[in-house]
Amino acid sequence: MTDDRRHSRMRDSVEDIRTASDVPDTPQTRSPTYRLAFADDDFLLRTDLRPMRLQLELLKAELALDEAGINSTVVLFGGARIRERAEDAANPAVAELSRYYGEARRFAALVTERSMKAGGHEDVVVTGGGPGVMEAGNRGAADVGGRSIGLNIVLPHEQAPNLYVTPELAFNFHYFAIRKMHFLMRARAICVFPGGFGTLDELFETLTLIQTGRMPVMPVLLFGRAFWENVINLQALVEGGTIAAEDLDLFRYVETADEALALMDDWPDQDQRRHHIPGRKE
């Protein structure tokens, strides 16, 4: 029983659900309109109730993370298809990226060890909860006996949580938007490994939020310079005038877990660093 229920003077909602089910079976009690609103799945899943479902998805994970004492996180984004062993990858090109599974695992272990020494409430590793780089991140935290978070999403082909996510910190989302909010609301650093559309989406949303001042400046570390420069020509955006040259300072390329950890520690804070915000007077 939660503190709210124990100290409330109002009748317990859970008790009312039990009471409402213990009534005579009549046409009236079988009617959908008789069901308690908060216990009526058909009602809660109506299109009209979407704003309420968005709020519930935001609130459920927020309350659980607060209760777990998670104050800040280190986010790991990366491809689900990157496997621990190159021979397990279906595509030879993806097989060449398998080394980043090991780097993600080692980086998560290093971050988690430091977090645990400081009490385990800061810099808790968070991933998307699935396979590939996500699994490596949660696995690295588990290797050193630490907690880690998994923010899963319901997909057409169901994505189950990997077995290294701390069970009480394993979440599942319907709305991508709310899941993205939880990735970034507590973030102190963003580490992006090679990946596909989802990884690119997460990277660019993070950079946009920082560039426009909606998020504080923080370490954004891209593992695998060769991969990223082959996939994205960000210099072309500068040359085309669609971003400022200083926007390229919002992130850094890294190759190893040790290099990433060193950059996290040496990253200028918001007061020491300026970045371009469109329309801002310099």
N, C-alpha and C positions, 0 to 999 in steps of 0.2 A: 504494500500500500504506500502510495507516495505521500509526502508531507502535505500536499494540497488536500488530498482526500482525508487524511487523518485529522487535520485541524479545521476542516470546513464544517460550518453549522448546517449547511444545506444537505439534503438527502443525496446519498451516493448514486451517481449515474449507473455504475456497474450493478448495484443492487436493483435499480429500476429495470434494467435490461432483464435480469433474472425474474423479477416480479411480473413483468409484462409477458414473459413467455409461459408463465404458470397461470393461465386463464382458461376458461372453457373454450372449446373449439366450436366457434359459431361463424356464420357468414360475416359478422361484424369484425371479429378478431382476425379472420383470415384476409381481410381487406388490406391492400398495400397502404392505404391511408392511415390505418391504425398503428402501423409500425412507428416506433420512436425514430425521429428524424436521424439522429446520430448513429443508429443501428441499422439503417435502411440502405443497403448497398445500391439498390436500384435508384434511389433518390440521390445519393451522393455522387453517382456516376453520370448524372444528367449533364448535358452540355451547359446548362445554366449555372451549374455548380463548379465550373472550371476555376473561377477565381478563388473559391474556397479550397479546392484541391491544390492549387499553386501555393496557397498560404500554408496548408498542412505539410506539404513536402519541405518547404523552407523551415517550418517550425520544428518538425520531428527531429531532423538531423541537428538543428541548432541546439535544442534542449539536450539531446544525448551527448553532444560534444562538450557542452557546458558542464553537464553532470560528470563527464569523464575528466574534466579539468584540462582540456586541450586549449591552450592559449594561443599558440602559433604553430604553423605547419611549414614543411618544406615539400613542395609539390613536384611530383615526377610525372611528366607526360611522355608518351612514346608508343610505338607501334605494338599492336597485339600479335603481329606475325613474326616478331623477332624472337627466336628461340635460343635456349641455352647452348645447344650444340648445332653447328652449321649443318650437319647432315639431317637434322630434323626439319629444316626449312624447305618448303615446297618449291621455292623459287631460288635459283642460284644467286641472284642479286641480293635477295634478302639474307641468304646464308652468309654473305660477306659482312653483314651487319651484326652477326651473332655476338661479336666481341662486346657490343654495347649492353648485352644482357649482363655480362660479368661486371662491367663498369657500373651499371645501375645498381646491381646487388651490393657491390662494395661501397659505393657512395652512400646508399641507404644505411648500411651497417655503420659507417663512420659517423654519419649524422645522428643516428639513433644512440650510439654509444655516448656521444657528447650530451645528447638530450637527457639520457638517463642519469648521468653524473650530476646534472643540474636539477634533477627532480622529476624529469619526464613530462613536464607540462609545456615546454617550448620546443619548437622545431620537430614536431612529430611528423613522420613521413606520411604523405597521403598520395594515393594513386587512384586510377580508375577502377581498380579492383579485379580486372580481368587477367588474361594471359600475357605473355611477352614481356615487354619492359615493365608493365604494371606488376606482374608476378615477381619480377626481379626486385622491384622496390620493396614490396611487402616481405619478400623472402629475406632480403638483407636485414631488415629490422628484426625479423624473427630469429635470424642467425645469432644475434647478440642478446636475445631475450627481451626485446623491446616491443612496444605497441606500435601499430600502424593502422591507417584508415584506408578503407576501400569504398569508393563512390561508384557503385555499379549503375548501369542504365539498362532498362528493358529494351532489347533489340528484336527484330524479326526472328533471328536465330539466337535464342536465349543465351545471354552471357552470364555464366555462373561465377560467383566470387572465387578467386583462387584460394588455395588452402592455407595461405600464409597471412591473410588479413586477420587482424584481431577480431574474433567473432562479435563482440559487443560494439565494435566500430565498423561493422560491415553494413552498408546502406544500399538501398535500391531506389532508383528514381524513374519516373515516367517522363518528367519534363527536363530536357537538356538545359534549359535556361537556369533552373533552380540548382541543378547539379553543378553548373559552371560557377554559380555564385558561391557555393560551398567550397569549391576548389580555391577560390581567391579571397574569400572573406577573412581568413586567418593566415594567409600566405605571408611568409617572410622571404622566401626565395622560390624561383620557378626554374626547374631543370627540365630541358626538352631534349629528348633523344630522338633519333630518326623514327619516322612514322608516316602515316598516310593522311587522308583528308581530316580525320578527327584531330590528329596531332597538329596539323597546320591551322585548323580552326582555333584550337586552344591557344596556340602561340600567338596568332595575329590578334585575337581578342585581348589577350594579356597586354601585348605591346600597345594596342589602341587605347586601352584604359589607362596605361601609364603615360602615354604621349599626351593624352587629353587631360591629364590631371585628375582623373577619377580614381586612380589608385596611387599610393605613394611609390616613389622610385625604389626599386628593390632589385637584387640580383636576378637577371634573366640569363641563364647559361645554356647555350646550345652545344650539345655533345656531337662532335663529328663535323668539323669544318668542311671537309671535302663533300660530304653528303649535302649539307645545307647550301653551300655555294653552287653546287650542281643543280639543286632543285629550285632555288630562289635567287634571282639577281636583284638584290636590294639596292645595289649601287645604281641600277638603271632607274629606280624610283627617284633617287637624288638627282641624277642627271636630267630626268624628265621634269623635275621641279614639283613632284607630287608629295615628297617628304623633304624635310630639312636634313642637311648633312649631319647635324648633331643627333638626329634621331637614330643613327647607326650606333650611337653610344649607349643606347638603351639596353643592349645585350652584348654578350661576349661569347666567343667560341672557346670550347674546351675539349680536351681529348680524354682526360683521365679523372677519376674520382678525387685524387689528391689536388689536382689543379682546380677543380670546381670548389672544393672546400676552402682552398686558399683564397680564391676570388670572393667567395661568400663573406669571408672575414675581412676582406680589404675593400669591400664595395662602399663607395661614398654614399653617405646618407642624403636625404632630400635637401637638407639645409646647405650641404656642401656642393650640391650639383644642380645645374640648371638644365632643363630640356625644353624643346620647342613645344609650345601649345598654340595651335592655330588661332590667330586673332588676338593673342596676348601682346601687349606693348612691352618691349624689352627696355 
